[in-house]
Amino acid sequence: MKPQYDKRRKGFIVFVGDDEPESDTQDTTEDGERFLFLPAQMEVCGRCEGDGTHWHPAFDNGITQEDRDRDWDDESWEGLMSGAYDVQCSECKGEKVVPVPSDRVPEDDRALVLYHEWLEDDRNYRAEVAAERRMGC
């Protein structure tokens, strides 16, 4: 299950699988799910680089000179280049910062290990979906 950021506690709730052994640092949710707490710190968002907005995803593949000549007048083009078509950042939701695990957590901390395992699984899943999409699935 995806780690959830808890604003009140300023950290991540990292859920523990049923195959994980019990530990003293585990807690449980109201639903009885076991979790570990992972302290977090805020860092500048890498998607918008702290701006709170970014280039509209519709333009991610770029604009050819032919497209520009056909579809864009000088005023519209200037607006595009100055950020008039930018959208709120999809990563930080305009907050300009995102939570990341604290650098004061030891690398062998079980919550951090589980957090990184989830990130790796998520990356692999997204890569698999992208490969399937390229194959036309």
ROLO-108725 format. One record per atom (N, C-alpha, C): residue in three letters; y negated, x, z. Coordinates in pm, whole numbers, plus 50000, padded with zeros to 5 digits. Last residue first. Layout:
ALAYXZ;...
This chain:
CYS502134989747380;CYS502864980647469;CYS501924971647546;GLY501105009547223;GLY500994995747176;GLY501744985747262;MET500925034847310;MET502115031747230;MET502095017247179;ARG498685033247471;ARG498595041047347;ARG499765038247253;ARG499815018547679;ARG498755012547599;ARG498605019947466;GLU501545037447785;GLU502095025247728;GLU501065018447637;ALA499645055847878;ALA500605059947775;ALA501205047647707;ALA498365040248074;ALA497595045147960;ALA498525049347846;VAL500505036648252;VAL499895024948188;VAL499115029248064;GLU500875063548329;GLU501945056248263;GLU501395044048189;ALA498445068748456;ALA498825076648339;ALA499915069448259;ARG498595050648670;ARG497535049048570;ARG497855056948442;TYR500815061948806;TYR500885048248755;TYR499845046248645;ASN499765086948878;ASN500935086148791;ASN501065072248727;ARG497685078649051;ARG497385086448930;ARG498545085348829;ASP499235066349252;ASP498275058449176;ASP497905065549045;ASP500655088449350;ASP501375077049293;ASP500455068549206;GLU498455103349445;GLU499315108749340;GLU500095097549272;LEU497485086349648;LEU496635090249536;LEU497465095149418;TRP499725085849820;TRP499305073649755;TRP498425076849634;GLU499735112649899;GLU500895107349827;GLU500515094549753;HIS497315113450038;HIS497445121149914;HIS498665116649833;TYR498045096650255;TYR496895093250171;TYR497005100450036;LEU500125111250369;LEU500405098150311;LEU499285093650218;VAL498625133650456;VAL499745135450363;VAL500055122150293;LEU496895121450637;LEU496355127950519;LEU497435129850413;ALA498735112650829;ALA497885102850760;ALA497315108850632;ARG499815137250921;ARG500665127750849;ARG499835117250773;ASP498325168350873;ASP498195155450940;ASP498935144950857;ASP498215192150746;ASP499545187150774;ASP499515173850851;GLU495515198350731;GLU496225194750609;GLU497615189150633;PRO493465183250988;PRO494395193650944;PRO495215189050822;VAL490195172350930;VAL491575167950952;VAL492505179050905;ARG487685178650856;ARG488115183650987;ARG489545179551022;ASP486935166050631;ASP487425179750614;ASP487845185950747;SER487995132250604;SER487205142350671;SER487795156250649;PRO488465115850291;PRO489015120850418;PRO488155132150474;VAL485535097850185;VAL486635106950156;VAL487205111650290;PRO483505071250065;PRO484245077550175;PRO485365086450122;VAL480585077349862;VAL481925071749878;VAL482615078549997;VAL477225068249767;VAL478175076849837;VAL479515069549847;LYS475835048749631;LYS475545062749600;LYS476435072849671;GLU476155021549627;GLU475875027749756;GLU475505042549744;GLY476965009249393;GLY475535011449411;GLY475155018249542;LYS479745010449408;LYS479064997249412;LYS477584998649443;CYS481145033349364;CYS480465032049495;CYS479735018749512;GLU482405026549108;GLU483075033749217;GLU482435031049352;SER480735014448932;SER481985007648962;SER482735014149078;CYS477255011548963;CYS478415020448967;CYS479675012849010;GLN475654988148754;GLN475924992748890;GLN477225000848889;VAL474725000948428;VAL475274990848517;VAL475504996848655;ASP472225006248173;ASP473125011048277;ASP473574999348365;TYR470345000347988;TYR471614993247976;TYR472634997848081;ALA468235017348043;ALA467995002948049;ALA469284994748045;GLY468295045148024;GLY469075038648129;GLY468885023648140;SER467135058247815;SER466415058747943;SER467145051248055;MET468775053147599;MET468675066847646;MET467985067847782;LEU468305025547567;LEU469655030547596;LEU469585044547658;GLY465565025747501;GLY466045018947622;GLY467415023847664;GLU465685038947259;GLU464965045247370;GLU465385038947502;TRP467065019247115;TRP467665032447135;TRP467015039847252;SER465204998547114;SER466504996647179;SER467155010047210;GLU463145011146965;GLU462885006347102;GLU464195004547180;ASP464355016346714;ASP463845027346797;ASP463645023146943;ASP467354996146682;ASP466004999846643;ASP465505010546740;TRP470714996746594;TRP469735000346696;TRP468375003246634;ASP472644991846394;ASP472514982446505;ASP471364985046601;ARG472555011646185;ARG472784997546154;ARG472344988246268;ASP472095036146308;ASP471245032046196;ASP471345017046170;ARG474215035946497;ARG472825036446541;ARG471885031546431;ASP476465035846333;ASP476215024746426;ASP474755024346467;GLU476055061046210;GLU476105048946129;GLU475835036546215;GLN476305077846425;GLN475005077146358;GLN474945064546272;THR478195061446684;THR478065069946566;THR476665068446508;ILE478505063247023;ILE477855055746916;ILE477675065246799;GLY481205062347267;GLY480095068247193;GLY479555058847085;ASN482985051047431;ASN483525057847313;ASN482445063847225;ASP481355038847623;ASP482155050547659;ASP482715058047539;PHE479855016147601;PHE479435027447520;PHE480255040047547;ALA480864998647783;ALA480974994847642;ALA480615006447550;PRO480135008448034;PRO481455011947979;PRO481635008147832;HIS476885021848062;HIS477675009748044;HIS479015013347980;TRP476305048048291;TRP476365043848151;TRP477265031648141;HIS475535038048630;HIS476075046948527;HIS476045040148392;THR474025039248958;THR474305032748829;THR474915042948735;GLY473795055849171;GLY474055041649199;GLY474325033549074;ASP473495083149177;ASP472425075149117;ASP472575060349150;GLY475505100349253;GLY474505096549351;GLY473365088149298;GLU477165102249031;GLU476495114249081;GLU475315110749171;CYS478805082248955;CYS477385080648920;CYS476535092548963;ARG481285094349028;ARG481155086248905;ARG479695085448861;GLY481115106949273;GLY481335115149155;GLY481165107549025;CYS478855101249534;CYS479785095249438;CYS479895104049313;VAL478705123149804;VAL478015117749688;VAL479065112949587;GLU480615112850091;GLU480215122849992;GLU479525115749877;MET481285107350433;MET480725102350309;MET480305114150220;GLN484485109350592;GLN483075113250583;GLN482585108150448;ALA487045096750814;ALA486415098850683;ALA484985103850699;PRO490255098250975;PRO488795098850979;PRO488225102150841;LEU492845076750952;LEU492405089350893;LEU490885089650893;PHE495445061851133;PHE494015062451109;PHE493655076351059;LEU498365045151017;LEU497745056651082;LEU496275056251047;PHE500315015051071;PHE499365023451000;PHE498925035251086;ARG502514987451018;ARG502204999951086;ARG501235008151003;GLU502004952751042;GLU502154964450956;GLU501724976951031;GLY501534929851188;GLY502654938151228;GLY502894950151138;ASP499264916051141;ASP500444911651067;ASP501684919951101;GLU497394930451277;GLU497744917351332;GLU499004911851266;THR498774964051258;THR497794953651225;THR498234940651291;THR499374991251483;THR499844980251399;THR498714970351375;ASP499525027251479;ASP499015014751535;ASP499585003751446;GLN500645060151562;GLN500655048151480;GLN500075036351556;THR500885081451726;THR499565079251668;THR499505066851581;ASP503515083751801;ASP502555079451903;ASP501205075951844;SER505715069851550;SER505015080951614;SER503995075251711;GLU508775062651375;GLU507705058651467;GLU507025071151522;PRO509395074251038;PRO509745073251181;PRO508515069151263;GLU509365054750741;GLU508695064750825;GLU509135063150970;ASP510375033350607;ASP511255044750621;ASP510655055950707;ASP508305015750583;ASP509355012350677;ASP510295024050703;GLY505155034150559;GLY506335027350505;GLY507385024850611;VAL501935028150676;VAL503145036150691;VAL504325027950640;PHE498615029250550;PHE499795021750589;PHE501035030550583;VAL495715040150676;VAL496775044550587;VAL498075038050633;ILE492505033250687;ILE493725027750742;ILE494805031250640;PHE489915057150716;PHE490895050150634;PHE492045045050720;GLY486695052850882;GLY487895060050843;GLY488825051250761;LYS484835039251054;LYS484475050750971;LYS485695059450938;ARG485185015751184;ARG485795027551246;ARG485475040451172;ARG483724999351008;ARG483454999151151;ARG483975011751219;LYS484855003350757;LYS483465007550782;LYS483185008550931;ASP487785014550653;ASP487285005950760;ASP485895010950797;TYR489455014750349;TYR488385020750427;TYR487875010550528;GLN492955015950305;GLN491735007950309;GLN490705014950396;PRO495455027050078;PRO494675029350200;PRO493365021550193;LYS497765004649929;LYS496535012449914;LYS495845014550049;MET501175008550000;MET500005000050000;MET498765008950000;
